[in-house]
Amino acid sequence: MTVFKLKGVLSQTCPDAFQTALDASDVIGKWDWDILADRLHADALVALLFNVDPDLAEIGAPLAEFAAGIHPDDRERVMALIGECARTGSSYVAEYRVCSADGLTRWVLSRGRYEVDASGQPCRGRGIIIDITPTRMSEHAYVRSEKAASGHPLEQAADHLVAAHRALKELEDPQLDLLSEMLLLEVGRKLAKLEGSRRRKSMN
């Protein structure tokens, strides 16, 4: 299910539509955080996964609004990782639990890249969130920084695609927007499989 289809589901009045949207496999959401203003803009999928009002997420909400949706047992580690990567202007990969809008605990794979300004201060972050609940094999949270990653081509592609998708949005070209959405979705799927493979190897 693409984000376009997800938005269509969310427009329905039936409460079950929310759970239907979240239960769909291969769904990927995007977020963009203005660190200086502390306003995190996210699409409907990310909002529902973190139990944030989609309208608020669209116009931008403080990071704390989304952090509250992270499972209490994972929150401290994830926030520490975000803080470290934001300060150094680096990337991160995190797999953790969230308390979603449908009342269920779900697993997500998050990948983000942070930027610092000319003075070295954190200024912006952007990335993707993938609901990996259906394929989650372990009960333990898995959190790591990209600094320890191998620099796999899929990871590099995901970083570039997030930036490219945002740039194409500004062109207001529906066809290009759809194509970048589809490509980001497919890379997200394969990235989730890559992380799953890494996790299984680390457990052996």
WOCORTA-V179362 format. One record per residue. N is the residue number from 1. NEAR is the number of other C-alpha atoms within 10 Angstrom. D_CENTER is the distance of its C-alpha to the mean C-alpha in Angstrom with 2 decimals. Layout:
BEGIN
n:near:d_center
N:NEAR:D_CENTER
N:NEAR:D_CENTER
END
This chain:
BEGIN
n:near:d_center
1:14:15.41
2:18:14.04
3:20:12.54
4:11:16.21
5:11:17.53
6:22:15.12
7:14:16.45
8:11:19.87
9:17:19.48
10:20:18.43
11:10:21.59
12:11:23.74
13:9:25.61
14:9:25.60
15:10:23.61
16:12:23.01
17:17:20.94
18:19:17.96
19:17:18.25
20:13:19.01
21:22:15.79
22:22:13.76
23:15:16.19
24:13:15.78
25:16:14.71
26:17:12.68
27:23:10.34
28:28:7.25
29:24:5.63
30:24:5.48
31:24:6.27
32:21:9.48
33:21:11.39
34:18:15.18
35:19:16.16
36:10:19.87
37:12:19.73
38:15:16.99
39:19:15.36
40:24:11.63
41:23:11.32
42:27:8.76
43:22:9.70
44:23:11.39
45:28:9.08
46:27:6.62
47:25:10.10
48:23:11.70
49:28:9.54
50:22:10.21
51:21:13.64
52:22:13.72
53:15:16.09
54:19:14.52
55:14:17.33
56:17:16.65
57:23:12.97
58:15:14.34
59:12:16.94
60:20:15.01
61:21:15.16
62:17:15.70
63:16:13.09
64:12:15.38
65:18:14.66
66:19:11.09
67:18:12.48
68:15:15.09
69:21:12.90
70:25:12.21
71:19:15.10
72:13:18.07
73:12:18.77
74:17:15.46
75:17:14.93
76:13:17.44
77:17:16.26
78:23:12.60
79:15:13.91
80:11:16.56
81:19:14.35
82:21:12.37
83:14:15.90
84:15:17.41
85:22:15.10
86:23:15.31
87:16:19.07
88:14:19.55
89:20:17.42
90:18:15.82
91:23:12.66
92:23:11.04
93:24:9.66
94:22:9.34
95:26:10.02
96:22:11.03
97:29:12.16
98:27:11.48
99:19:14.37
100:22:13.46
101:18:15.68
102:19:17.85
103:11:19.01
104:13:17.66
105:16:15.86
106:22:12.97
107:24:11.23
108:22:7.57
109:23:6.69
110:23:4.32
111:25:6.02
112:24:7.37
113:24:10.92
114:23:13.26
115:20:16.62
116:17:19.94
117:10:22.82
118:8:26.39
119:6:27.32
120:11:24.59
121:15:22.73
122:20:18.91
123:19:18.25
124:21:14.80
125:22:11.23
126:22:8.65
127:23:5.70
128:24:3.30
129:22:1.95
130:25:5.74
131:28:8.47
132:24:11.02
133:16:13.57
134:12:16.36
135:12:16.52
136:15:16.08
137:11:19.46
138:11:19.68
139:9:19.87
140:11:19.00
141:14:15.79
142:19:15.01
143:18:13.75
144:14:14.78
145:16:14.74
146:18:14.79
147:12:18.30
148:9:19.42
149:12:17.95
150:8:20.36
151:10:18.93
152:10:18.55
153:10:18.77
154:14:15.59
155:21:13.67
156:10:15.71
157:14:15.21
158:23:11.41
159:19:11.93
160:13:14.74
161:19:13.27
162:22:10.55
163:13:13.65
164:14:15.89
165:19:14.06
166:15:14.27
167:12:17.88
168:16:18.83
169:14:17.75
170:9:20.53
171:10:23.03
172:10:22.68
173:10:23.58
174:11:22.41
175:9:23.19
176:14:21.28
177:18:18.28
178:17:18.49
179:13:19.11
180:19:16.14
181:19:13.94
182:16:15.74
183:14:15.54
184:24:11.80
185:22:11.72
186:16:14.42
187:17:13.10
188:26:9.88
189:18:12.51
190:14:14.62
191:21:12.13
192:22:11.54
193:14:15.36
194:14:15.85
195:16:14.04
196:20:16.07
197:11:19.15
198:12:18.72
199:16:18.36
200:11:21.46
201:9:23.38
202:9:22.71
203:7:24.13
204:5:27.25
END
